[in-house]
Amino acid sequence: MPARVSEALVLRTYPLKEADLVVSFLSRDQGKLRGVARRARRPKNRFGAGLERLSHVRIEYFQTETRELVNLDSCELIQSQFGLVSDYQAGVALDYFAEVSEQMLPAAEPNEKFFRLLLAVLESMRSGGTGAAERAVNYFSLWAVRLSGWLPDLHVCLGCGSVLDDPDHPERAFFSRGQAGLTCAHCRRALGGGNSWELTAESRALAAEMLRRPVGQVAGAGADLRRFLVQQIESHVERRLVTAKMFES
């Protein structure tokens, strides 16, 4: 059985038996896979630091049709994220990227655009600068929702279809949990208006800018935009994201 060699990003690892690890990873060519790294928990192992969270690696593995888990043979480290873990917010951002990727991506479906998205936000965080983690989380969230086909129109009311960004009659926009889009103030009141939040015109403009520009060329602000995107993700994966709450705290 020939070995496969793939460029990959490690998402998570789980202990297995006394010395092994189950590794969830996103490969560039095969999508999200899970495999067993034999004896990876021993002090001396052939994987080294390559199985750390969101390490960018070149991984060799064996895959058979009859088994769900592949067998990992070796792992060559291309880029570590070790320099980011000393900063708490950056560390939580890494956990957020991994959790969202784990929850959103189906198994064994190639998604090179998502792979390149992760590489881009990780590079932007390593470059540092003011608000690097917040900018990366916002950008990643928006594009993760977009690439999954879950991003609603941010310029039209879900209820009445009115244009929210009409220059002559600009409308305030609101969102609530479980609602797949934005509503104007009138429709918000008609729907009860409880437990809803405003998505400001500035944040809607920021989202439009993020869809046009690389991550390094956009601002990091927009907590309301981040809340909206997290709720869209949670609605579709049908579970709350642990790391989203941690990032806000």
Secondary structure, 3 states (H helix, E strand, C coil): CCCEEEEEEEEEEEEECCCEEEEEEEECCCEEEEEEECCCCCCCCCCHHHHCCCCEEEEEEECCCCCCCEEEEEEEEEECCHHHCCCHHHHHHHHHHHHHHHHHCCECCCCHHHHHHHHHHHHHHHHCCCCHHHHHHHHHHHHHHHHCCCCCCCCEECCCCCECCCCCCCCCCEEECCCCCEECHHHHHHCCCCCEEECCHHHHHHHHHHCCCCHHHCCCCCHHHHHHHHHHHHHHHCCCCHHHHHHHC
